[in-house]
Amino acid sequence: MKITIMKTEHDFDVAAAWRIIGEMLANPKAVIGLSTGQTTGNMHRIVSDIYEKYPFDTSQVTIFNVDELTNLDRSYPGSCYTMIYEQLVKNLRIPEDNFIMPPTLSDDFEKECTLFENRLAARGGADLQMLGIGWNGHIGINQPGTPFEQETWVSPMDPIFEERVRRETNVAPDYPLGGLTRGIVNIMHTRKIVLIAKGESKADIIEKAVFGPVTTDIPASVVQLHPNCEILLDEAAAAKIAGRLPENK
């Protein structure tokens, strides 16, 4: 497990953007998983800006997001489809067929989970996953307590995020919301994982996920077992682990 700490938030965003671009340049048929949220917006914009200045062939690149909200229309600005499309896919001219996302509305989400995984498998599986980490250690929408062998499924949202979504969409308290997410075992089958975090609010959970026990109480801790994982942080997110690393990290 490699740990990289960037001095500033901007340096972190640039480094993360180059992880994405580097994969595309090294492998023109790369299958790349992304994450949405406050951690990723700036890095996606930097990827788009670099592509605009120095365009390269993206015609065979496949993009997907690690999760998607369920039972909300894609027109909701907070849908993962909309965010990834607006932030990255349209700017990089990724072909529509190469943007693989599950639907947000379905009568059979179990079937959609299988179709989502089958479409990724048909491309040879994921080469790179840029993986965010939630305040409680969730990855994708796999909340604490999710078994490590869990396959792609519809999981409950974390309560803080769900409260925000309900407020923004004005849906009734009893209206079912969740997230179709790649399961932990599916995420771990990715050939390379870059776990990303920035800001002081992530310092506590990063310490637990990186140096604590591997436990389903902190789903992100499972990446300690991945054979090709980089932990990419800014100094604020790394505040509680920096003193435990060699000086050259």
N, C-alpha and C positions, 0 to 999 in steps of 0.2 A: 504494500500500500504506500503510494507516494503522496506526500503532503507538500503542497505549494502555497506559500503565503505571499500575497501581493500587498504592497505598501498602502495603497489607497483604494477606495471603491472604484475609481475610474480605471486604475491599473487592473483591478480584478475584472471589470467588464471587458476590457480589451483582451486580456488573456483568455477569458472564457469564449469570446467571439472567435479568437484564433484557433481554439480547440475545434470549433465547428467547421471553420473554413479549412483548416488543415486536414481534417478528415475527408472533406469533399475533394480537395486537391490531390490527396494521396490515393483516393479510391473514387473514381468518377461514378461508380455504381453504389456508393455508400448508402446504407440504410441508417438514418439518424433519428433518434428519439429525443424530443425536447421536453421541457417543463414550462409551465406558466406561473406567473406570480410576480411579486415585487423584485425578486432576485434576477429575473431573466429579461425584463423588458429592454433595459439599456443594452445588454449584450446583443440582443437580436437586432436592435437598431444599428449597432456598430457593424454587425455582419452585413446588413443591407447597405450601409454607407460604403464599406470597402468594396462590395460587389459592384455598386454603381460606378465607382472610380476605376476599378480594375476587374471588369467582367470576365467570367470564366464559364466553362460548359457545365450546366447543371441539369441537362436534359435527361440524365439517367439517375440522378440523385432521388432517393425516396425520403420523405419527411413524415414523421408521425409524432403525436404527443403521447406521453405516458398515461394520460387519463383524459376523461371528458365528463362533464356534468350530465346528469340524466333528468328527464322530465321537464326540461326547459328548451324553448326554441333556440336554434342556432343564432337567431338574430339578437339574442341577449349579448351585449358587449363583453360579458364575462365568460362566455362559452369559450372553451379551449380552442375549438375550431376557428372561431372568429379572431381570437387573439393571435394565434399562430399564423393564420392566413394574412392578417393585416400587418403583422410585425415582420414577417419573413417570407412566407411562401410566394406571395404575389410579387414582392420586390426582387426575389431571386429567379423569378420566372420558372418555378418548379411546375412541371406539367400536372394537370388536374389529377390524372390517374396515379401520379406518384405522391400525392398527398393523402395518406391513409389515416382516416379517422372513423371511429364508430359514430353512429347517429346519436343525437341527444334525445330523440323520441322513438319509442319502439314498443310493440306489444310483446316482444320476446327478447329481453336483454341477455338472457343466457345464450341464445342463438347468436346475438350480436357479438358477444365475447369470443365465441368460437370463430366467427367469420373474421373478426379483427386479427386474431392470432394466425389464422390460416393465410390471410393476405400478407402478413409480415413474413411468415414461413416461406411463402412462395417467392419472396425476394431474397431468400437466404438467411433470414433472421437479422437482428439488429447488430450493427457494427459498433455504434456509439450511443450511449445514453447520457445526456446532460441531465443530472438528477438533482432536483431540489430537495430540501429537507424542511419539514414543518416544525413549528415551535415545540411540538410534542414528539418529534422524531419520526413522523410519518413520511413515507416515500410513495410517490404517486398519491393514491388516496387509501393506502393501506395503513389503517390506524393502529395504535398500540394494541397488542393482543392478537393481531393477525398472524396466523401460522406462517412460518417461512416457506412451507410447501404449497401455500395458497396459489392457485392459478388465477388467471384473469377473471374478474368478477365485478359485481356492483357492490360497492362498499358505502357505508355511511360517511358523510362529510365530517370533518372535525367541527365541533359545535360553534366555535367562534366564526369560522368561515361560513357555515350554514346560516348563522344569524344575519351575516352581512348580505348573503345572496337573497334571503327572504325579504330583507328590507329593500333591496334594490329592485326586486321583481314583484314585490307586493303579493306574493302567493300566500295562501292561507296556512296557518300553523300546522294543520293536519295534512297538507299536500305533501306527498312523498318526494323527497329530494335525495340524491345520492351521487355517486360517481362511478362510472365504468373505468376501472383501472387495471393496468397490467398487474398480475399477481407478483408477489415477491420472487417466486421461483422463475417467472418469465423474465423479470428484470435482471436477475442474476445470470441468466443465460446470455445476456448481452456480452459481446466480445470485449468491449471496453466501457467502463463507467467513469464519469467525472462527477463526483458529488460536489455541489456548489453551494456556498453560503457566504453572505456578506452582512455586515452590521452587527452591532453589539447585542442585539436581541437574540442572535443565534449562538452566542458564545457558550452558554450553558449546555445547550443540546449538542453542540459540536463536541464538547469535552466528553459527554456521556457516550455519544455515538462512536467516537474515534478511539477513546482510551478506556471506556467502560466495558462491562461484559457484553458479549453477543447475546441479546435477549429480545424476545418478541415484545417486551415492554417498550423497547426503543427500536422500531423496525429498521431504521437506517443503520443500526449497528451491524447488520448482516453484511454490509459491504466490506467489513474487515476480512471476510472469508473469500472475497472475489480475487481471482489471480491477476487482474489487470485493472486496478482502480486507482484513480487520483483524487485526492481531496483538495479542492481549489477554494481558497479563502482570501478575504481581505484581512488586514491586521485586527480589525474590530471583532470579526467572527472568530479569529484565532487567539483572542486575548488570553484564554484560559489554558491553551495548550502550547503556546509558543515557547515557554520555558522548558518544555519537556522534549524539544526537538534539537537535533544537532544544529550547530550554528549555521551550516550551509543550507538549511532548509528555508 
